[in-house]
Amino acid sequence: MNAIEIKNLTKNYGEKQALAGLNMTVPQGAIYGFIGENGSGKSTTEKLVCGLIVPNGGEIKLFGKDYKDQEVRAHIGVLIESPGCYPNISVWDNMKLQAANLGLKNEDEEIRKVLKIVRMEGSASNKFKNCSLGMKQRIGIAFALLGNPNLLILDEPINGLDADGMRIMREVLKDITKNYNCTVLISSHILGELEKIATHYGIIRGGKMIKEMTAEELEKDCPTYVAIKTKDNAKAKSLLEKNYKRVSEENEYIRVYDSARAEDVVSFLYQHNILPIEVKTAKISLEEYYINLMNKGGKA
């Protein structure tokens, strides 16, 4: 079963069309990385799924039911922008207010559970205003996790975090999907971090989905290559093109694909009296894949 199925979704703000027939599929249990430039329609899509705004057309299903179904809506957790907390009271008291708002039973037990999930159990007595940005983001996720949601929608939760904050956030999101039967839809511009956790991706542009793929499919489309820099890249590239099917030049490095081994490429150049200055093995990243896709006009 899919956690989210969207078909031909449209949304207009006056004369501006934010979504232009969007199609989207988020499998149950996935960490779905939602990618797109500013103004592409990511936040609009998330707000529509959450029921915060109303579509002009199209269909949204959550776990096979209409997204307005009250039973389904009761199992969605949301963090869009920033958590709405009172700055001068403790994390625990903020959580108590949210639990009361949701009408939860055994609220203390629920709060302890979600604070443990987000690695905040030792900070429950801290005033919210004294928490770091990373802590505030995790508190927002704890808010969203109250009530045991099956779907968690997160809008840019890792922006502005330091390296340690990002590491903790990765651990939290993996834990949520693995151990708590929750699907995560997460948008972010920090593609290097998404690549470390996402199991599925959706790339949106101009209000339309231009590419959906699994992490395994991305892996196939992002091959490893040998990168070489020489004193005469033009000559080296010309020679390598005679011996390898796929050779390119990017940022002063010649790239040799075709599952080439670095030692073989270096040996070939030595035989033709070309001495490499630098040799390394690298892999096309999600960020480079995305940029290349955008440069092609969004055509996969």
C-alpha positions, -999 to +999 in steps of 0.1 A: +000+000+000+012+036-007+012+061+021+005+090-004-010+088-039-015+121-057-030+123-092-033+154-114-032+178-085-036+215-092-035+246-070-038+282-081-031+313-060-050+339-080-036+339-115-004+320-104-005+282-108+015+266-081+008+230-090+000+220-126-012+184-126+012+169-101+014+131-098+032+116-068+036+082-051+051+077-016+053+040-006+045+030+029+076+028+051+096+051+029+118+081+037+108+102+006+131+130-002+111+158-019+134+180-040+129+211-060+140+247-063+123+275-044+088+281-058+086+247-074+055+236-054+070+215-025+055+234+004+022+238-015+021+200-020+028+194+017+002+218+029-024+203+005-017+168+019-020+181+054-053+198+046-040+233+054-051+245+020-077+233-006-068+221-041-084+234-073-084+199-088-070+164-086-070+136-061-051+129-029-052+096-012-036+086+021-032+049+028-058+042+001-084+066+015-094+101+006-071+126+024-101+143+041-111+110+059-110+118+096-096+085+106-067+089+082-061+125+092-058+115+129-026+096+120-006+124+103+021+143+120+033+176+106+062+200+110+060+229+085+083+258+091+089+258+129+072+243+159+046+266+176+060+266+211+058+290+240+093+303+245+092+309+283+080+275+294+098+242+295+099+216+267+079+193+289+051+219+295+049+227+258+045+190+252+018+187+278-001+215+261+001+198+228-009+164+243-040+181+259-048+197+226-048+163+209-068+148+237-043+120+244-047+095+271-016+085+292-001+118+280+030+116+303+039+082+290+034+094+254+056+125+260+084+105+275+083+081+245+085+108+218+112+128+237+133+096+238+127+090+201+141+125+193+170+122+218+155+150+240+146+131+272+174+148+291+163+183+281+126+182+291+131+208+318+148+233+295+129+264+285+122+263+248+138+297+242+171+283+256+172+253+232+195+253+202+181+253+167+187+215+163+170+209+196+140+230+185+137+211+153+137+178+172+111+192+196+090+200+165+093+164+154+084+152+189+052+174+186+044+158+153+050+123+167+024+126+195-005+103+188+016+077+170+012+090+134+017+067+104+028+096+082+052+123+091+055+154+069+086+175+074+093+208+056+131+217+056+138+202+091+176+201+087+182+236+073+206+256+095+217+226+116+254+220+123+271+187+115+262+171+148+226+183+146+223+168+111+238+135+123+212+132+152+184+142+128+194+113+104+194+089+133+160+100+145+144+098+110+159+063+103+147+052+138+111+065+131+107+045+099+124+014+111+110+010+146+078+030+147+060+020+114+060+055+101+064+069+066+084+102+063+080+128+036+108+153+039+118+183+018+152+198+019+177+218-002+206+200+016+208+171-009+239+156+005+220+149+038+189+136+020+211+111+000+222+096+033+187+087+045+162+087+017+148+054+002+128+072-025+130+106-042+106+129-060+119+159-080+094+187-087+097+216-111+072+242-121+044+224-102+049+191-119+067+159-109+096+154-134+112+124-118+104+098-091+129+070-083+142+047-056+176+050-039+186+019-059+176+035-092+195+067-083+226+045-075+224+031-111+221+066-126+251+079-105+281+058-115+315+058-100+343+072-121+381+079-122+389+116-121+423+126-134+441+160-137+471+163-160+493+192-174+476+186-208+440+176-202+431+181-239+457+156-251+449+132-222+412+134-229+417+128-266+437+096-259+414+083-233+384+087-256+401+062-280+403+036-252+371+042-232+335+047-243+325+074-218+350+102-211+341+138-200+358+168-185+343+186-154+360+213-133+395+207-146+393+169-141+389+143-168+363+117-159+366+081-171+335+059-165+329+024-179+338+008-145+374+018-152+400+011-126+423+040-116+455+020-120+445+010-155+438+046-165+470+058-151+490+030-167+474+038-201+484+075-198+520+065-187+523+045-219+515+076-238+540+098-219+513+117-199+520+120-162+488+125-140+491+153-114+461+140-094+440+108-095+409+100-075+379+078-076+345+095-070+308+091-076+281+113-090+262+127-061+225+134-058+233+171-060+252+167-093+224+145-106+198+171-097+218+199-113+223+180-145+186+172-146+177+209-142+202+219-169+185+195-193+153+215-187+139+189-162+138+161-187+148+128-171 
